[in-house]
């Protein structure tokens, strides 16, 4: 049984411990909390790797030519699920700095870098994101056996969207691309 002295010590230790913990949170926020000066650690990212039985040239063309990408759209998970996409036609510029509008204008952006048959880097956004919000989608195409290994990284999208976007890349890009590139 605790006597009055032990109880006072325990209360004092508890109060001091709580004050130290709260002070630590205020003075040194953890990575999960967000900011340390001007650095925020609240972002999510997607990294996916896919193998295709097609050359890097074929995969590159499927992702950067409107007519070929439209074939991907037609068999995408979104279309199979009956989702209504916008009415805008598939448009993809073949030049770095050029724009693209795919999935009926639901996805829009600009090519930051195009290295034929090797790399595509895009400022990429879903049309219903807040104005001015763009993410970065990077597609690296590597020769692999008799096909292509696509290494994909997506960063800078709104927090909370990672799972939805990761599923979307699989259903709307990789699975249809597997079918048309075989």
C-alpha positions in Angstrom: 0.0 0.0 0.0 1.3 3.5 -0.9 1.8 6.0 1.8 1.3 9.8 1.4 5.0 10.4 0.5 5.0 7.6 -2.2 1.7 9.0 -3.6 3.1 12.5 -3.8 6.2 11.3 -5.6 4.2 9.2 -8.0 1.9 12.3 -8.8 5.0 14.5 -9.2 6.7 12.0 -11.5 3.5 11.7 -13.5 3.1 15.5 -13.9 6.8 15.9 -14.8 6.7 13.0 -17.3 3.6 14.4 -18.9 5.1 17.9 -19.1 8.3 16.5 -20.7 6.3 14.5 -23.2 4.1 17.5 -24.2 7.1 19.7 -24.4 8.8 17.2 -26.7 5.8 17.1 -29.0 5.6 20.8 -29.2 9.3 21.5 -29.6 10.3 18.4 -31.7 7.3 17.1 -33.7 7.7 13.6 -34.9 7.8 12.7 -38.6 4.2 11.6 -38.5 3.1 14.9 -37.2 4.3 17.0 -40.0 6.8 19.9 -39.9 10.2 20.6 -38.7 10.9 24.2 -39.7 10.1 24.2 -43.4 10.1 20.5 -44.0 6.8 18.5 -44.0 6.7 14.8 -43.8 3.0 14.1 -44.7 3.3 12.8 -48.2 2.5 9.4 -49.7 4.0 7.8 -52.7 3.4 4.8 -55.0 6.1 2.5 -56.4 5.0 -0.3 -58.8 7.0 -2.5 -61.1 5.4 -4.4 -64.0 6.7 -6.8 -66.7 5.4 -6.7 -70.2 5.9 -9.1 -73.1 6.6 -6.1 -75.4 9.6 -4.0 -76.3 10.2 -0.7 -74.5 9.4 1.0 -77.8 5.9 -0.7 -77.9 5.2 0.2 -74.3 6.4 3.8 -74.8 4.2 4.2 -77.8 1.2 2.8 -76.0 1.6 5.4 -73.3 2.4 8.4 -75.5 0.3 8.1 -78.7 -3.4 9.0 -78.4 -4.7 6.4 -80.7 -2.8 3.6 -78.9 -3.7 4.9 -75.5 -7.3 5.0 -76.5 -7.1 1.2 -76.9 -6.0 1.0 -73.2 -8.9 3.3 -72.2 -11.5 1.1 -73.9 -10.5 -2.0 -71.9 -9.6 -0.2 -68.6 -11.1 -1.2 -65.3 -13.0 2.1 -65.2 -14.8 1.4 -68.4 -15.4 -2.2 -67.5 -17.0 -1.0 -64.2 -19.3 1.3 -66.1 -17.8 4.5 -64.8 -18.8 7.4 -66.9 -15.7 9.3 -68.1 -15.7 12.8 -69.5 -16.5 13.5 -73.1 -13.1 14.9 -74.1 -11.3 12.8 -76.7 -8.0 11.2 -75.9 -5.3 13.8 -76.6 -1.6 13.2 -76.0 1.2 15.5 -77.2 4.3 13.8 -78.4 6.6 16.6 -77.2 8.1 17.4 -73.8 6.1 20.3 -72.4 3.1 19.2 -74.4 -0.2 18.4 -72.7 -2.4 15.3 -72.4 -6.0 14.6 -71.6 -7.0 11.0 -71.1 -10.0 9.0 -69.8 -12.4 11.6 -71.3 -10.6 14.5 -69.7 -10.7 12.9 -66.2 -6.9 12.8 -66.2 -5.0 15.7 -67.5 -1.4 17.0 -67.4 1.8 17.9 -69.1 4.8 15.9 -70.2 7.9 17.1 -68.3 10.3 14.7 -69.9 10.0 12.3 -72.8 13.0 10.1 -73.6 11.8 7.8 -76.3 11.5 4.2 -75.3 13.2 4.9 -71.9 11.4 7.4 -69.7 8.2 9.4 -69.4 7.8 12.0 -66.6 4.5 13.8 -66.3 2.8 16.5 -64.2 -0.4 14.5 -63.7 -3.7 15.3 -62.1 -7.2 14.1 -61.7 -9.6 16.8 -63.0 -11.5 17.0 -59.7 -8.4 17.8 -57.5 -8.1 21.3 -56.2 -7.0 23.8 -58.8 -3.2 23.9 -59.3 -2.6 20.5 -57.6 -0.4 18.3 -59.8 1.5 15.1 -58.9 4.5 13.6 -60.7 4.2 10.3 -62.5 7.5 8.7 -63.7 7.6 5.7 -66.0 11.0 4.1 -66.5 11.2 1.5 -69.3 14.0 -1.1 -69.0 14.7 -3.9 -71.3 14.1 -7.2 -69.6 14.5 -10.6 -71.2 12.4 -10.3 -74.4 10.2 -7.6 -73.0 10.0 -4.5 -70.7 10.3 -3.9 -67.0 8.3 -0.8 -66.2 9.3 0.9 -63.0 6.7 3.4 -62.0 6.8 6.1 -59.2 4.0 8.5 -58.4 4.5 11.3 -55.9 2.9 14.5 -54.8 -0.7 13.6 -54.9 -3.2 14.6 -52.2 -2.8 12.7 -48.9 -5.3 9.9 -48.6 -5.4 9.1 -52.3 -2.6 6.5 -52.4 -4.7 3.3 -52.3 -7.2 4.6 -54.8 -4.5 5.7 -57.2 -2.4 2.5 -56.8 -5.5 0.4 -57.6 -6.3 2.7 -60.5 -2.8 2.4 -62.0 -3.2 -1.4 -62.0 -6.8 -1.6 -63.4 -6.6 1.3 -65.8 -3.0 1.2 -67.1 -1.1 -2.1 -66.3 -3.8 -4.7 -66.9 -5.0 -3.2 -70.2 -1.4 -2.6 -71.3 -0.7 -6.3 -70.7 -3.5 -7.2 -73.1 -2.7 -4.8 -75.9 1.1 -5.3 -75.8 1.1 -9.1 -75.9 
